[in-house]
């Protein structure tokens, strides 16, 4: 079985134990002539796939009464993967979703790390710093790099930790954020696990 998580820039595939990516700009989905079960947040790709018989959209399997109409399918599948905890999907945006007893309780969207750094750079070229993930978030910073890092990371950290739940990290910046959430479970295949569970229940 082949699964695919389609974002704005890439097709992320999982076939058995083989994981790989293809660029949206250059990959032709019609080149695959076997069943692919997918989720997508890319409207342009959705249009391409609508006429391809081998590609099966898992959006139809979602119990929308348990979520909300405009919620991203990637967030939903990540929530479906766990029974209890907080899911942090750290990509171009950072989404944080709370699941209790297998039930979605709500969540929030935070700018992604690159977007936040770009915001500071747009304010002034003097604020162009890489983030310090080894920063002590219990101490007020005394230099510019740490001040920016604290401003970005402390708010996220505080909101996440106040729930006192097991944290699951996924997405492109999961490993980076694991430095400030050392007890978190890093699982880059979390969305695929949610997709599989959804298919077992509803397909």
N, C-alpha and C positions, 0 to 999 in steps of 0.2 A: 504493500500500500504506500502511495506517495502522498504526503501532505505538503501544503505550501502556505506560507504566511507572506502576503504581499503588502509591502509598504510603499512609500513614495519613491524610493530609489532602487529597491531590490526585491527579487523573488527569493524567499528563504525556503529551501526544500529540505524535507526529511523523508528518505526512502529507506526503510529498515533502520539500520544504524548509520547510514550515510547521510551526512548533513552537508549542504552546499548552497551557494547563492549565485544568482544571475542578475545582471544589471537590467533594470526596467528599460533603459534607453536602447539596449541592443538585443535583448532576448526576444525571440519569437515563440509565444506559447503554443502556436499551432504546430511547432516542431515535435511536440510530445504527443504520442499516439497511444497513451495508456491512461487509465483513470487517475485523476489528481483531485484531491479534496482540499479546498482552499478557503481561506478568509482573506479579505482585502479591504484596505482603507484608501485605495487608489481608484478614483472614479474613472479615469481614462482606461486603466487596465480592465476594470469591470466591463466596460463597453466591448473591448476586444474579446473577452472570455465568454460573453453572453451567447455567441454563436458557435462555440466550440463544445462538441458533445462530450469530450473526455474530461472536461473541467467541471467540477461540481461544487457549487457555492454552499458552504455550511451555514450561511446566514439564516437559511430557512429552518435550521434545527434549533435556533435559539428560542428559549421560553421568554419572550419579551416582557411578559408580566412580572418577571423576577428582576428586570433591569429597567432601563429607560430608553426611549425611542432613539435618542441621538448619541447614545453611548457607543464608543468604538468597539467593533467586534474583537479586536485584539485584546482589549481590556477584559471583555466578557470571557474570552477563552482562558485567559490567565486566571481569572476568578474561579472558573469551572474546574481548574486543576487542583484546587486545594479545598479542604473542609474548614479550616480555621486559620486565620492569620491576616497579615497585611501584605499585599502584593505591590511591589514597587517595580514598575516597568520604566527603565531609564534609557530613553531614546532621545529623539529630537525634542520631545516633551517628556516630563517625568509624571507618570500617573501613579497615584497611591489609592488602593482600593481595599476596603475592609470586608472580610468574609467571616461570618460567625455561624457555626453549625451548618455549613454548606450554603448559607444564605448571604447574598450581597447586601451589605448595610449602607453603602455609599462610598464616595471617594472624592478626590480632588485632583486637579491638574496643575502642575508646577512647570515653569519654563525649564527646558533642558539645560544641561551644564554649558554647552557651547553657546546657546542663546543668551544665557546670563552673562557669560564672559564678553560676548559681543556687545551687550548693553553697556558694560563698563567701558569698553574700548570706544564706543560711540560718544561717551561723555567726554573722554580725554585719552589721548594716546599714552599719557603717563599712567593710565590705569590698565594697561595691557599686561596682565600677569597671568601665568598659569595658576591653577588652583593647588593649594597645599592641603592634601587629604590627610596629612599627618598632624594637622593643627589640633591643639587642645581646645575643644569647644567649651570647656568650663572656664577658660581664661580670656579676658579681653585682649585683643591683639595690640601689638606695638610696632607694626610695620605695615606698609601698604598691601603687600601680597597677602598677608594673613588677614588684614582688615577686609579685603574683598572676599577671600575664601570664607571667612566667618559670616559675612553678610549673606552669602549664597547658601552655605551649608547649614548654618545654625537653625534657621527657620524651618527647613525641611526636617532636620534631625529632631527638633523639639516637637513638631506636630506628629511625627511618626512614633517617637518613643512614648508619648503620653498615652497611647492606646495599650501599651504593655502586651503586645501580641508577638508571636513568632513572625519574623520578617522573611519574605521571599523576594529575592532580587533577580530580575531578568532584564534583557535589553542590552544595547551596545555599551552602556556605561555601568553595567552591573558590578563589574570587578572593581572599578574605581570607587563606587559608593560603598563597596564592602569594607573599605578602609575606615569609614566612619560608622558602619554598622557591622562590626566584626562577628556578631552572633547570628547574622543573617544567613539563610541558605541561598547560595547562588545557583540558579538553575536556568541556563540559557535555552533549555528546551521546554520551559514551562507552558508556553502557548500550545505547543504540539501535544503535550500531555492533556491539556484542556480540550483540545480538538478531538483527541481519541476518546476521552470520557463522554463528550457530547455525542459522538457518533455511536458509541455503545448504548447510550440511553435512548437515542431518537432516530437512528437510521435502521 
